[in-house]
Amino acid sequence: MNPDELEAFRAEVAQWLAEHCPAILREPRADPGALAAAEQGWHRQRAARGWLAPTWPVEYGGAGLDPEQARVLAQELRRAGARPPPISAGLSLLGPVLLARGNEAQKRRHLPGIARDEMRWCQGYSEPGSGSDLASLSTRAVLDGEYYVVDGQKIWTSHADQADWMFCLVRTDPDAPKHEGISFLLIDMKTAGISVAPIRLISGPSAFCQTFFDGVRVPRENLVGQPGDGWAIARELLQHERRALGSIGRGDLGRARTLPELARQQLGAQDGPIADPVLRDQVAQCELDSLALRLTMARAADEAAAGQGGEHVASMLKLWGSELTNRRHELMMTLLGADGLGWEGPGFDATDLRTTRQWLRAKGNSIEGGTNEIQRNLIAKRFLELPQ
Ligand SMILES: Cc1cc2nc3c(=O)[nH]c(=O)nc-3n(C[C@H](O)[C@H](O)[C@H](O)COP(=O)(O)OP(=O)(O)OC[C@H]3O[C@@H](n4cnc5c(N)ncnc54)[C@H](O)[C@@H]3O)c2cc1C
């Protein structure tokens, strides 16, 4: 696309956003109920244009944009101040893997629903005995005619209680070396023999669930790739997950649009520098690091589109992004003081409660998608080539 065409596309996007993006999505203290309703409608409108999966082919529910157009769209969305959609297991994790690894029937069946973010997916990787050492997983799938029969247990399955489908790692060959005996199955959560038990956390009711499989019959056609391909597919998917997790530092600030704005509000300075020199320094550093991360992510996305950049890039983005997110939340809590301590019950403030929940939830960022210690190990081994 030549520069004139790209600018015409930018103008088209800006006009569409001005007409369709609800003002409430840009308000710092929006009412959570009204915000959720507006977000749903906004999500649907973007989905109808294929703009939730902008680079996917049109026949699979995307908009068929090239990487330059996709970048323009992302820039204009940011300029419009629209809150980004939450990371979704279907859109952010499974979709890109199915595009690359699924057969035609699987793509046609699943991708359009994922591109509209209508089908809810959950990730069945972790087990009670298999987290960091994921390849030791023991949920087994035994072929019986045209079905795999699945038995075992998953844990920490986010949103399993609301999911329509699960992408799941299962052991299909117990005699093969542990990484080679794993397969990648798509499982309809309504299938008989699946039961889900939600888990409650310090931050309140959580998305976490335990998922149990008792003789669950899964059609053989739901296997992605070949038997034994599961580990390679799982790693590919984790790269998408880690890149997505790298961007979580964008989370909303509740009472303000930016960290400096929040600092000024809380510390009583409307204009001019933040009075406390230590906090001023911390806010400035956090802002600079966020900007640097955003630019690095844009560069990494370009490299990935050009087939460059290894697995370690996803690990680096996840590690840095999740640490920055936690730093940002800690700073936010320092600035908010007692206002950051929301509670449930009479007289509660929905914005404060959301802020407190986000702060607590952010603590999990260093664990999900593979812990930060494991990311450091991967970077050390695969990129820096340090000795064991
Ligand atoms: C918010 C959140 C959402 C999640 N969602 C999902 C989901 O949807 N689906 C899913 O399948 N799982 C999910 N998980 C689970 C997550 O993937 C695991 O918790 C994670 O992989 C770590 O495994 P574990 O909890 O068993 O910890 P363990 O593997 O037992 O690790 C315990 C500690 O030991 C450290 N450690 C372990 N091995 C090493 C090593 N070799 N070198 C150095 N340190 C090591 C770890 O870093 C960690 O600090 C989620 C977790 C969180 C927090």
The ligand as a MOL file (V3000), in Angstrom:
LIG
                    3D

  0  0  0     0  0            999 V3000
M  V30 BEGIN CTAB
M  V30 COUNTS 53 58 0 0 0
M  V30 BEGIN ATOM
M  V30 1 C -3.5480 -15.2990 36.7310 0
M  V30 2 C -3.2230 -16.6900 36.2630 0
M  V30 3 C -3.9640 -17.2490 35.2240 0
M  V30 4 C -3.6780 -18.5500 34.8090 0
M  V30 5 N -4.4640 -19.1060 33.8240 0
M  V30 6 C -4.2090 -20.3600 33.4240 0
M  V30 7 C -5.0500 -20.9640 32.4180 0
M  V30 8 O -6.0100 -20.3560 31.9260 0
M  V30 9 N -4.7740 -22.2220 32.0330 0
M  V30 10 C -3.7190 -22.9280 32.5410 0
M  V30 11 O -3.4990 -24.0540 32.1100 0
M  V30 12 N -2.9360 -22.4130 33.5360 0
M  V30 13 C -3.1680 -21.1460 33.9710 0
M  V30 14 N -2.3850 -20.6000 34.9760 0
M  V30 15 C -1.3680 -21.4360 35.6390 0
M  V30 16 C 0.0650 -21.0430 35.3070 0
M  V30 17 O 0.3920 -21.3510 33.9860 0
M  V30 18 C 0.9690 -21.7660 36.3190 0
M  V30 19 O 0.6360 -21.2970 37.6060 0
M  V30 20 C 2.4350 -21.5100 36.0580 0
M  V30 21 O 2.8440 -22.1430 34.8670 0
M  V30 22 C 3.3150 -21.9840 37.2180 0
M  V30 23 O 3.0500 -23.2950 37.5730 0
M  V30 24 P 2.7620 -23.7030 39.1050 0
M  V30 25 O 1.7150 -22.7720 39.6180 0
M  V30 26 O 2.5010 -25.1510 39.1430 0
M  V30 27 O 4.1050 -23.3380 39.8770 0
M  V30 28 P 5.3860 -24.2670 40.0400 0
M  V30 29 O 5.8000 -24.7880 38.7090 0
M  V30 30 O 5.1400 -25.2570 41.1200 0
M  V30 31 O 6.4710 -23.2150 40.5150 0
M  V30 32 C 6.5540 -22.7690 41.8680 0
M  V30 33 C 7.7150 -21.7760 41.9690 0
M  V30 34 O 8.9420 -22.4350 41.6270 0
M  V30 35 C 9.6090 -21.7470 40.5780 0
M  V30 36 N 10.2630 -22.6970 39.6840 0
M  V30 37 C 9.7580 -23.8670 39.2060 0
M  V30 38 N 10.6360 -24.4600 38.3800 0
M  V30 39 C 11.7250 -23.6530 38.3140 0
M  V30 40 C 12.9740 -23.7080 37.6160 0
M  V30 41 N 13.2650 -24.7260 36.7890 0
M  V30 42 N 13.8520 -22.6890 37.7860 0
M  V30 43 C 13.5630 -21.6380 38.6080 0
M  V30 44 N 12.3940 -21.5240 39.2970 0
M  V30 45 C 11.4970 -22.5170 39.1500 0
M  V30 46 C 8.5090 -21.0080 39.8460 0
M  V30 47 O 9.0210 -19.8750 39.1590 0
M  V30 48 C 7.5810 -20.6160 40.9910 0
M  V30 49 O 8.0390 -19.4470 41.6140 0
M  V30 50 C -2.6380 -19.3020 35.4330 0
M  V30 51 C -1.9030 -18.7320 36.4730 0
M  V30 52 C -2.2030 -17.4460 36.8940 0
M  V30 53 C -1.4250 -16.8650 38.0250 0
M  V30 END ATOM
M  V30 BEGIN BOND
M  V30 1 1 1 2
M  V30 2 1 2 3
M  V30 3 2 2 52
M  V30 4 2 3 4
M  V30 5 1 4 5
M  V30 6 1 4 50
M  V30 7 2 5 6
M  V30 8 1 6 7
M  V30 9 1 6 13
M  V30 10 2 7 8
M  V30 11 1 7 9
M  V30 12 1 9 10
M  V30 13 2 10 11
M  V30 14 1 10 12
M  V30 15 2 12 13
M  V30 16 1 13 14
M  V30 17 1 14 15
M  V30 18 1 14 50
M  V30 19 1 15 16
M  V30 20 1 16 17
M  V30 21 1 16 18
M  V30 22 1 18 19
M  V30 23 1 18 20
M  V30 24 1 20 21
M  V30 25 1 20 22
M  V30 26 1 22 23
M  V30 27 1 23 24
M  V30 28 2 24 25
M  V30 29 1 24 26
M  V30 30 1 24 27
M  V30 31 1 27 28
M  V30 32 2 28 29
M  V30 33 1 28 30
M  V30 34 1 28 31
M  V30 35 1 31 32
M  V30 36 1 32 33
M  V30 37 1 33 34
M  V30 38 1 33 48
M  V30 39 1 34 35
M  V30 40 1 35 36
M  V30 41 1 35 46
M  V30 42 1 36 37
M  V30 43 1 36 45
M  V30 44 2 37 38
M  V30 45 1 38 39
M  V30 46 1 39 40
M  V30 47 2 39 45
M  V30 48 1 40 41
M  V30 49 2 40 42
M  V30 50 1 42 43
M  V30 51 2 43 44
M  V30 52 1 44 45
M  V30 53 1 46 47
M  V30 54 1 46 48
M  V30 55 1 48 49
M  V30 56 2 50 51
M  V30 57 1 51 52
M  V30 58 1 52 53
M  V30 END BOND
M  V30 END CTAB
M  END
